[in-house]
Amino acid sequence: MDPAQFLQGRTRETELRRDARGRWFSGEDPINHPNLTRSFDSWIDRAEDGRFCLSNSINWAYVAIEGPAYFVKDVEPAPEGVGLVLSGDLRERLDPASLRQGPEGALWCAVREGRCPARFDNHAVSKMSDSIREDEDGVYLLISGEKVRPPETDDPLSLGLEKR
């Protein structure tokens, strides 16, 4: 059967949502199964229209995401760059050019090839403390021998939208 025919008359809208603390819900009902929530966390992406969705190798559907799409849970500094451990157990390399400082001083970056915003949790920031330096121009991060000065932004959730 042609997949387009199968989906005809169906919608990609769902009642799935994740709150700003990272908890998943179906409507008002919490979703607590650890394997399911970990899978959902790893499937977050942006649809072509810029809305968040869950996307895997089989299908995709819209979801509501409050707060960041991903949380940076851990960092793995290395001479060639910084590895990120994201919610959903995803791993990818930090793009230093995507670093931003949010309105409350939180560190953010873009992940998933620049499509989604990620917020560093306290553990990840503390692991980067050896990379945080200061000079006459202010605070910067030393990443692979380069000074990176994350610009401040009022809307870190827009990270990932500028590449569309």
N, C-alpha and C positions, 0 to 999 in steps of 0.2 A: 504494500500500500504506500502511496505517495504521502510523505509526512505533512506536506502542505494541505493535502486533502483531509488528513486526519484532524488537523488543528482548525479547519474551517468551522466557523461558528463558535469556537471556544475563545476564551480570553487568557491572557497572560497575567492578569491582575490577581493578586492573592491578598489574604489578610495577614500574611506573615510580616512581622516587624521585629526589629532589634532596637532596644532602648540604648540611651547614651552610656549605660554601664555595661553593655555587652550581653544583656539577657534577651533571649528570643521568646516571642509570643506568637500564637495563632489567634488572632482577635485579642481577647482578654485573657486567654488561657496560656499559662507559662509552658514553655517547651524545656524540659529538664534533662532529656536523654543526652548523655555526654557525647556519644558518637554522632548523633544527629546535629547537635549544636556545633560541634567541631567541623563537621562537613559543611554546614551552612556558613560558618565563619570563613572557610576556605573557598567557597563558591561566590563570594561577593564580587561583583564587577559592575560595569556601567553598560547599559543598553545603548544602542545607537542614538537614542534621543536624549541621553545624558542621565536618565533615571537609574537608580540602583536596581540591580537584579541579582538573583542567584543563577549562576550559569555553570553547568557541568558538561561533560562530553555527550550527554543525551538530550538535554533540553534547557530552557531558561524560563524564568518567571519574575515579574516585578515584586519587589519587597520595599518596605519603608525602613530606612536606616536613620536613627537619631544619633547624632555625634559622628565620630570618625567611622569610615568604612572598615578600617583595620586598626588594631592596636599593635605597636611595636613592643613585644614582650621581653626581648633580649637583643643584645648586639654582640657581634663577634668581630672585634677589631683585628685587622691583619694589615701587613705592610701594603698590600695591593688594594685596600679599601675596607669598608665596613659591611659585614654580613648582618642582615636583619632576620630575626625570628618573629614572625607575625602571628596574630591570632589565627586559629585554624591550622597551626603548625606549618604554615608556609614559610619558605626561606627565599630570600632574594638579596641582591647586592644593593646597598644604598646609592642613590644618585645624589651626590652632594649638592648639585645645583638645585635640587627640589626642596632642600631644607628651608623651613620657615619658622618664625617664632610667633606663636599665637598671642592673643590679647592678654592672657594671664601668664605669659612667659613660657608656656608649654612649647615643646619642640615637636614639629610636624614635618612630614615629608610626603612625597607622592610615591605610590607603589603600583604594581600591576601594569608595568610599562607606562607609568605616569597617569593612569586613568582614575586612581582612587587615593583619597587622603588617608594618612595613617598618623596616629598620635603616639608619641613615645610615652610609655608608662614610667613611673618613678624608678623602677629597677633598671630599665634600659638606659635612662638618663644617667643614673649613678654609675653604670658600667662605662659610660663615655667620659667620666670625670677626668681621666688622664689626658683626654684630647681637648678639654676646654681650657683655653688660655686667654690672656689679656695683654694688650699692648696699648700704645698711645692712642690708637683708633678705637679701642673698645674690646669687647669680648668676641672671640672667634673659636672655631673648632679646627684643630689640626688633623686633617684627614689625608693620608698618603702623602705627607709632606707639604700639603697645600693648606693655606689659610682659607677657611670657609666662614663667611659672616652671614648667617641666616637673616634675611630681611624680615621685619615685622609685618604682620598682616592682621587685619581686623576680621578676615573671613577665611580661616584655614580650611574650612570645609569645601571651599571652591577649588582647592588643589585637585588637579586631574581634569577640571573642566576646561582649562585654557588650551589643552592639547586637542580639543574637539573641533 
